[in-house]
Amino acid sequence: MTKRYDKKHRLLKTGESERSDGYYQYRYTDRKGTRHTITSATLEELRKREESIIKDKAEGIRADAKNVTLDDMFDLWSRLKRGVKGNTYQNYCYMYNTFVKPVIGRYRIASLKRSDLKSLYNYLADERNLKIATIDNIHTVLHQVLDVAVEDNYLRANLSDNLLKELKQSHNMDSERRRALTVPEQELFMNFLRKENTPYYHWYPVFSVMINTGMRVGEITGLRWEDIDLETGMIEVNHTLVYYNHAEDGCYFSVHTPKTKAGIRTIPMLQEVKDAFLMEKAYRNYNDLECKVSVDGYTDFIFVNRFGNVQHQGTLNKALRRIIRDCNDMQFASGKKNPVLLPNFSCHTLRHTFTTRLVEAGVNLKVVQDVLGHKDFSTTMDIYTDVTRELKQREFGNLQEKMDEQHHGETDSEGNCD
């Protein structure tokens, strides 16, 4: 092969050439047989780019990666994603389209840097003031999209690996710990709802079932009368009601099977639960309320609003905020010293509260796992560990108080000896 030199008499490598305008170019063929050409003003710059291309070819990185954007990879991920429930998939898409796409969606995969992702996460935390749980959801879908880029040889490695952990450390933040209601708080909450002279009396049955079964919100709002047996005292959990609110499709309900087989289960009714169902039935009869909606063939739902439509999580949490406000106002108005007050909490707190009461009562962990519908035993153990840690601290605190009282009593007794 004839050796070629540039005007400065430098030996050119295979594929390199000097153009008449003084620019240098390098031509190569990718693994699909497609020819590509890159151009640079200097031979030094061209060879830097050559080295990158040769490295990419050696490691199987696609030559067309330079033209592919993060949005393109998300579209590919969307076409490939399987094995998740519709509501989970819709949530993934919402997270990406709302928080990732407007900021870095047009970035080319080949030029995307880890610092770009860090900047995105910092922006979401510092300027958008998103909670760490929300950023965690965004990270989940972004990490999956970049995994596809790695698997299809657009990237060497997933740039988002351990990035959420770094964000938590740099911002000194951690996932919000769910705190169950204490026994006094639980009693205050339920007693307040039991008062017939409050505008919240009709909410008692649904929240009583929630706090005494540990069922998920969608499982409770999707309950039908045929799913419960008041004679045997059993609840059949075999589906969940999901509420969608999407700009493209509008607002609508859908019924899904539980995410895992463990979600299909039976739950024994405590007496409070049985009473709550009977109260709901009596309330419905007194106010001539009936279910007027059918969702994916499911109807005759137990908990409906005054229009006969099903309830959903947003409405229930909004009701909780008003209940907490008015209950605490009542406590302040009572004039008691250091009154018990309700913390801000959501429907999921009631599920966590039920779990806490089970652990406090010493219920077998496998039973707890089965009742809650946990697929992974580690999920139950995480809750169990947190609760027992709090219990231990509380018990030792009580022990310390008793020891201090005993010590003071002995001191007083010794002082009175003379």
Secondary structure, DSSP 8 states (H G I E B T S, - for coil): ---EE-TT--EE-TTEEE-TTS-EEEEEE-TTS-EEEEEESSHHHHHHHHHHHHHHHHTT--GGGGG-BHHHHHHHHHHH--SS-HHHHHHHHHHIIIIIHHHHTTSBGGG--HHHHHHHHHHHHHTS---HHHHHHHHHHHHHHHHHHHHTTS-SS-TTTTHHHHHHHHHT----------HHHHHHHHHHHH-TTSTTGGGHHHHHHHHHH---HHHHHT-BGGGEETTTTEEEE--EEEEEEETTTEEEEEEE--SSGGGSEEEE--HHHHHHHHHHHHHHHHTT------BTTB--BSSB-TTS-B--HHHHHHHHHHHHHHHHHHHHHTT-SS--------HHHHHHHHHHHHHHTT--HHHHHHHHT-SSHHHHHHHHHHHHHHHHHHHHHHHHHHHHHHHHHHHHHHHT--
